[in-house]
Amino acid sequence: MLLAGLTVLTSCNRTENEINTLQQQVWKNPESAKAYLLLGNAYARAQRYGEASEAYKKALVINPDLDEPLHALGAVAFNQKNYTEAQKYFQKHLEHSPKDSLRLYDLGNVSMQLGQFDKAAKLYSESIENSDAFTDAHYNLAVCYIRTGRRAEAQAIYEWLLVKNNYLALSLQKHLKKEVR
């Protein structure tokens, strides 16, 4: 037990040291978008989401063409369950690369959390069109289908997942059984 506590304490000290070092880099070079981005990432790893958001926003002020802070701001908002805010940032992130499977998937996840199942299904379908082997997108698409009464389509994805990813197939089977009750 003591060893586990010591490991956690060491990890916390390492994170704080990293943040302190990155803060000094920002203070020395306040016009560096990259420095703010790195600082934001360190804050996010430490789950200091408010500070992470501020660092990412400063990076965008310095360089509005940056793509990474948009995704990071969306992820921070998503982790805080601020799905409307996350949707805004993920939408802007998608505009930089409209066919990117992961960007479509992220926006689909936010839409699903907001209860926008038809929109989420469309985004997951587009994600799959660009990356057919994306099993998580298939799984989430099936969940949307279940939520919108498209059971046969969800069942087809379940059967596909049995071959591709048994873990996701079993999880989806639970959703399908729950809907039958």
C-alpha positions in Angstrom: 0.0 0.0 0.0 2.8 2.4 0.9 4.6 1.6 -2.4 1.4 2.5 -4.4 1.1 5.8 -2.5 4.7 6.6 -3.2 4.2 5.9 -6.9 1.2 8.2 -7.1 3.1 10.9 -5.2 6.1 10.6 -7.5 3.8 10.8 -10.5 2.1 14.0 -9.1 5.5 15.6 -8.5 6.6 14.8 -12.0 3.4 16.3 -13.4 3.8 19.5 -11.3 7.5 19.8 -12.3 6.5 19.5 -16.0 3.8 22.1 -15.6 6.2 24.5 -13.8 8.9 24.0 -16.5 6.3 24.6 -19.3 5.0 27.7 -17.4 8.5 29.1 -17.4 8.8 28.5 -21.1 5.6 30.4 -21.7 6.8 33.3 -19.6 10.1 33.4 -21.5 8.4 33.2 -24.9 4.8 34.5 -24.6 4.4 34.6 -28.3 4.9 30.8 -28.8 1.7 29.0 -29.6 3.6 25.7 -29.3 4.6 26.5 -25.7 0.9 27.3 -24.8 -0.2 24.1 -26.5 2.4 22.0 -24.6 1.3 23.7 -21.3 -2.3 23.0 -22.1 -1.5 19.3 -22.7 0.2 19.1 -19.3 -2.7 20.8 -17.6 -5.2 18.4 -19.3 -3.1 15.4 -18.2 -3.3 16.7 -14.7 -7.1 17.2 -15.2 -6.8 20.9 -14.6 -9.2 21.5 -17.4 -9.9 25.2 -16.9 -6.2 26.0 -17.1 -5.8 23.7 -20.1 -8.6 25.5 -21.9 -7.0 28.9 -21.3 -3.7 27.7 -22.6 -5.3 26.3 -25.7 -7.2 29.5 -26.3 -4.0 31.5 -26.0 -2.3 29.2 -28.5 -5.2 29.9 -30.9 -5.0 33.7 -30.4 -1.3 33.6 -31.3 -1.9 31.3 -34.3 -5.6 31.0 -35.3 -4.7 28.5 -38.1 -3.6 25.8 -35.6 -5.7 22.7 -35.7 -4.6 20.8 -32.6 -5.9 23.3 -30.0 -9.4 23.0 -31.5 -9.4 19.2 -30.9 -7.9 19.7 -27.5 -10.6 22.3 -26.5 -13.3 19.9 -27.7 -11.7 17.0 -25.7 -11.5 19.2 -22.5 -15.1 20.3 -22.9 -16.2 16.7 -23.5 -14.3 15.5 -20.4 -16.1 18.1 -18.4 -19.5 16.9 -19.9 -19.9 20.3 -21.6 -21.1 18.7 -24.8 -22.5 21.8 -26.4 -19.1 23.5 -26.1 -17.3 20.3 -27.2 -19.6 20.1 -30.3 -18.6 23.7 -31.3 -14.9 22.9 -31.1 -15.1 19.5 -32.8 -17.1 21.1 -35.6 -14.4 23.7 -36.2 -11.8 20.9 -36.0 -13.7 18.9 -38.6 -13.8 21.9 -41.0 -10.0 21.6 -41.3 -10.3 18.1 -42.7 -13.9 17.2 -43.5 -13.2 13.5 -44.4 -11.1 12.6 -41.4 -12.6 9.5 -39.7 -11.5 10.4 -36.2 -12.9 14.0 -36.5 -16.2 12.7 -37.7 -16.2 10.1 -34.9 -15.5 12.7 -32.2 -18.3 14.9 -33.5 -20.5 11.8 -33.6 -19.7 11.0 -29.9 -20.7 14.5 -28.9 -23.9 14.3 -30.9 -24.8 11.0 -29.3 -24.2 12.5 -25.8 -26.5 15.3 -26.7 -29.2 12.8 -27.7 -28.9 13.7 -31.4 -28.9 10.1 -32.5 -29.8 10.6 -36.2 -27.0 13.2 -36.5 -24.6 10.9 -34.7 -25.5 8.0 -36.9 -24.8 10.1 -40.0 -21.4 11.2 -38.6 -20.5 7.6 -37.7 -21.5 6.4 -41.1 -19.3 9.0 -42.8 -16.5 8.0 -40.5 -16.9 4.4 -41.5 -17.0 5.3 -45.2 -13.5 6.7 -44.8 -12.3 3.9 -42.6 -14.3 0.7 -42.9 -12.3 -1.2 -40.2 -13.2 1.5 -37.5 -15.0 -1.0 -35.2 -15.7 1.7 -32.5 -17.6 3.7 -35.1 -19.6 0.7 -36.1 -20.4 0.0 -32.5 -21.6 3.5 -31.8 -23.6 3.6 -35.0 -25.4 0.4 -33.9 -26.2 2.1 -30.6 -27.7 5.0 -32.4 -29.7 2.6 -34.6 -31.0 0.9 -31.5 -32.0 4.3 -30.0 -33.8 5.3 -33.2 -35.6 2.0 -33.6 -33.5 0.6 -36.5 -32.9 -2.7 -34.8 -32.3 -4.7 -38.0 -29.4 -2.5 -38.9 -28.0 -2.7 -35.4 -28.3 -6.5 -35.6 -26.3 -6.5 -38.8 -23.5 -4.5 -37.2 -23.6 -6.9 -34.2 -23.0 -9.8 -36.6 -20.2 -8.0 -38.3 -18.6 -7.2 -34.9 -18.7 -10.9 -33.9 -16.0 -11.4 -36.5 -14.1 -8.1 -36.1 -14.2 -7.4 -32.3 -15.9 -9.9 -30.0 -15.6 -7.5 -27.0 -17.6 -4.8 -28.7 -20.0 -7.4 -30.1 -20.8 -8.7 -26.5 -21.3 -5.1 -25.3 -23.6 -4.4 -28.2 -25.5 -7.6 -27.5 -26.3 -6.2 -24.0 -27.8 -3.1 -25.7 -29.8 -5.2 -28.1 -31.2 -7.4 -25.2 -32.0 -4.3 -23.2 -34.1 -2.9 -26.0 -36.1 -6.2 -26.3 -37.4 -5.9 -22.7 
